[in-house]
Amino acid sequence: MRLLQLIHAGDRRVAATDDAGAWIVEGYATAYQLARAAINARVTLVDLVKRTERGASIDPAQALAEGRILSPIDHPDPAHLLVSGTGLTHLGSAAARDAMHAKIANAAEEKLTDSMKMFRMGLQRGKPRAGETGVQPEWFFKGDGSCVVAPGQPLVSPWFAEDAGEEPEVAGVYLIGDDAQPYRAGFVLLNEFSDHVIERQNYLWLAHSKLRPCSFGPELLLGELPADIRGSSRIRRNGALIFDQPFLTGEANMSHSIANLEAHQFKYRAFRRPGDVHIHTFGTGTLSFAAGIKTQPGDVFEIEAREFGLPLVNPLAIETQANVSMRAL
């Protein structure tokens, strides 16, 4: 089962989708309200949706084409939705995996870059057994709810950016309960839009490269994440396909377990503030930048995986130069 948010008959509504169709979930205007109700009732979102009255049937693809689809979850106060993520978590294709293992397996510690050292640590201790503590991943902060762009809407790159590239990823969606504990609502596709030129110049500029908008959805996958997900990442320019590669995700294609990434995210008290929503993205092994693609305004990013229903599609735009001046008070 999946959830989405949309404008239906002029109002914000929550809808559910499964193999049999899609329908309005009566009694809830937002996924945030629905998730809080599930926490308070001590039931899963799937169980709550099943016991809730079904409203009108809908056509999610038509709603998306008409621009009525919203992000699958948001917060009444965007400052209380936090987007963060991890990197160096994915193994890539079998060929890339074998090459990487050969490169780092027997290399002397002093000959490895910091990134390769962290990748090797993930291979060695990223999937701990129950009761054990795994190694922490690379981590970054992307922004609050103001950086989130609805499916179908433009990803606007800042005027000073040196690159505007997609990153097809899966993210976990979490709500912090009144008991200050994290509750996972489900998983979404996410375009972790970044500046790869800045990042490549110096890895200490990674934090700068991530302060960009992002988009996730359109649908929220409920339940556990499948272990082996095989999606597609595409870019179209003037209608023509200029990039089309598979992206592999899920724990079978990762050096870290989801549980390990979650444990290191929510060990911090600051990330367990009651009522907050967290979108925590798990990394990728597929980039058009690595294939030599230089994106342009008007290019359209498409990220798709069967398990997540509708594709995530966003055009690229560039903002005009901002006039920022500092004033002493």
Residue pairs with C-beta under 8 A, 6 or more apart in sequence:
1 16
1 17
1 18
1 45
1 46
1 49
1 222
1 223
2 16
2 17
2 18
2 186
2 219
2 220
2 221
2 222
2 308
2 309
3 14
3 15
3 16
3 17
3 25
3 31
3 34
3 45
3 49
3 72
3 73
3 186
3 219
3 220
3 222
4 14
4 15
4 17
4 22
4 60
4 69
4 70
4 72
4 217
4 218
4 219
4 220
4 309
4 310
5 12
5 13
5 14
5 15
5 30
5 31
5 69
5 70
5 71
5 72
5 73
5 74
6 12
6 13
6 15
6 58
6 60
6 63
6 68
6 69
6 70
7 13
7 63
7 68
7 70
8 15
8 24
8 56
8 58
8 63
8 68
11 29
12 29
12 30
12 70
13 24
13 25
13 29
13 55
14 24
14 25
14 28
14 29
14 30
14 31
14 33
14 34
15 22
15 23
15 24
15 25
15 58
15 60
16 22
16 23
16 25
16 49
17 60
17 219
17 309
21 57
22 57
22 58
22 59
22 60
23 54
23 55
23 56
23 57
23 58
24 54
24 55
24 56
24 58
25 34
25 49
25 52
25 54
25 55
26 52
26 53
26 54
26 55
27 52
27 53
28 34
28 37
28 52
30 73
30 74
30 76
31 72
31 73
31 74
31 185
31 220
32 73
32 74
32 75
32 76
32 175
32 277
34 45
34 48
34 49
35 45
35 73
35 175
35 183
35 185
36 175
37 48
38 44
38 45
38 47
38 48
38 183
39 175
39 177
39 178
39 183
41 48
43 51
44 222
44 223
45 185
45 186
45 222
46 222
46 223
60 69
60 218
60 219
60 309
60 310
61 310
63 69
64 151
64 152
64 218
64 310
67 152
69 150
69 151
69 152
69 217
69 218
69 310
70 150
70 151
71 148
71 150
71 151
71 215
71 216
71 217
72 173
72 188
72 216
72 217
72 218
72 219
72 220
73 173
73 185
73 220
73 277
74 81
74 145
74 148
74 277
75 81
75 145
75 276
75 277
77 145
78 144
78 145
78 146
78 148
79 144
79 145
79 146
80 144
80 145
80 273
80 275
80 276
80 277
81 144
81 145
81 148
81 276
81 277
81 278
81 279
82 141
82 144
82 271
82 276
82 277
82 278
82 279
83 141
83 142
83 143
83 144
83 145
83 147
83 148
83 214
83 278
83 279
83 280
83 281
84 139
84 140
84 141
84 142
84 265
84 278
84 279
84 280
84 281
85 139
85 140
85 142
85 169
85 171
85 192
85 210
85 280
85 281
85 282
85 283
86 137
86 138
86 139
86 140
86 256
86 261
86 280
86 281
86 282
86 283
87 137
87 138
87 140
87 206
87 283
88 115
88 118
88 119
88 122
88 137
88 138
88 255
88 283
89 122
89 126
89 137
89 138
89 254
89 255
89 256
89 261
89 282
89 283
90 248
90 249
90 253
90 254
90 255
90 283
90 284
90 285
91 97
91 100
91 248
91 253
91 254
91 255
91 285
92 100
92 248
92 253
92 285
92 286
93 248
93 285
96 285
100 119
101 123
103 116
104 112
104 116
104 119
104 120
104 123
107 116
109 117
112 120
113 203
114 203
115 138
115 203
118 137
118 138
119 255
121 135
122 135
122 137
122 255
122 256
123 255
124 135
125 134
125 135
126 134
126 135
126 137
126 254
126 255
126 256
126 257
126 260
127 134
127 251
127 255
127 256
127 257
127 260
128 134
128 257
128 260
133 263
134 256
134 257
134 260
134 263
134 264
135 260
136 264
137 256
137 260
137 261
137 264
137 283
138 206
139 264
139 265
140 206
140 207
140 210
141 207
141 210
142 192
142 210
142 211
142 212
142 214
142 281
143 211
143 212
143 213
143 214
145 277
147 211
147 212
147 213
147 214
148 213
148 214
148 215
148 216
148 279
149 155
149 156
149 213
149 214
149 215
149 314
150 215
150 217
151 215
151 216
151 217
151 218
151 310
151 312
151 313
151 314
152 313
152 314
153 215
153 314
154 314
154 315
154 316
154 317
155 164
155 191
155 193
155 212
155 213
155 214
155 215
155 301
155 314
155 315
155 316
155 317
156 213
156 317
156 318
156 319
157 164
157 193
157 195
157 212
157 316
157 317
157 318
157 319
158 212
158 319
158 322
159 318
159 319
159 320
159 321
159 322
160 321
161 195
161 198
161 212
161 318
162 195
162 197
162 198
163 194
163 195
163 196
163 197
163 198
163 289
163 294
163 295
164 193
164 195
164 212
164 295
164 316
164 318
165 193
165 194
165 195
165 196
165 287
165 288
165 289
165 293
165 295
166 191
166 192
166 193
166 233
166 235
166 287
166 288
166 295
166 301
166 303
167 191
167 192
167 193
167 194
167 284
167 287
168 189
168 191
168 231
168 233
168 247
168 284
168 286
168 303
169 189
169 190
169 191
169 192
169 249
169 281
169 282
169 283
169 284
170 187
170 188
170 189
170 190
170 225
170 229
170 249
170 250
170 281
170 282
170 305
171 187
171 188
171 189
171 190
171 192
171 216
171 279
171 280
171 281
171 282
172 184
172 186
172 187
172 225
172 258
172 261
172 262
172 278
172 279
172 280
172 281
172 282
173 184
173 185
173 186
173 187
173 188
173 220
173 277
173 278
173 279
174 182
174 183
174 184
174 185
174 266
174 277
174 278
174 279
174 280
175 182
175 183
175 185
175 275
175 276
175 277
175 278
176 182
176 183
176 271
176 272
176 273
176 274
176 275
176 276
176 277
176 278
177 183
177 274
178 274
178 275
179 274
180 272
180 273
180 274
181 272
182 262
182 265
182 266
182 271
182 272
182 278
184 262
185 220
185 222
186 220
186 221
186 222
186 223
187 220
187 221
187 225
187 308
188 216
188 217
188 219
188 220
188 221
188 279
188 308
189 216
189 217
189 231
189 303
189 304
189 305
189 308
189 311
189 312
190 214
190 215
190 216
190 279
190 281
190 312
191 214
191 215
191 216
191 301
191 303
191 312
191 314
192 210
192 214
192 281
192 284
193 212
193 213
193 214
193 215
194 209
194 210
194 212
195 208
195 209
195 212
196 209
196 287
196 289
198 205
198 208
198 209
199 205
199 206
199 209
214 281
215 312
215 314
216 279
216 312
217 310
217 312
218 309
218 310
218 311
218 312
219 308
219 309
219 310
221 307
221 308
221 309
225 250
225 251
225 258
226 250
226 307
227 250
227 251
227 252
228 248
228 250
228 252
228 253
229 248
229 249
229 250
229 253
229 305
229 307
230 246
230 247
230 248
230 305
231 246
231 247
231 248
231 249
231 303
231 304
231 305
231 306
231 308
232 244
232 245
232 246
232 247
232 302
232 303
232 304
232 305
233 243
233 244
233 245
233 246
233 247
233 286
233 288
233 301
233 302
233 303
234 241
234 243
234 244
234 301
234 302
234 303
234 304
235 241
235 242
235 243
235 244
235 288
235 293
235 295
235 299
235 300
235 301
235 302
236 242
236 299
236 300
236 302
237 296
237 298
237 299
237 300
238 298
242 293
242 299
243 288
243 291
243 293
245 286
245 288
245 291
246 286
247 284
247 285
247 286
247 303
247 305
248 285
248 286
249 282
249 284
249 285
249 305
251 257
251 258
253 285
254 282
254 283
256 282
258 282
261 280
261 282
262 280
265 271
265 278
265 280
266 272
271 278
288 295
295 316
296 316
297 316
297 317
297 318
298 315
298 316
298 317
299 315
299 316
300 313
300 314
300 315
300 316
301 312
301 313
301 314
301 315
301 316
302 311
302 312
302 313
303 311
303 312
303 313
304 311
304 312
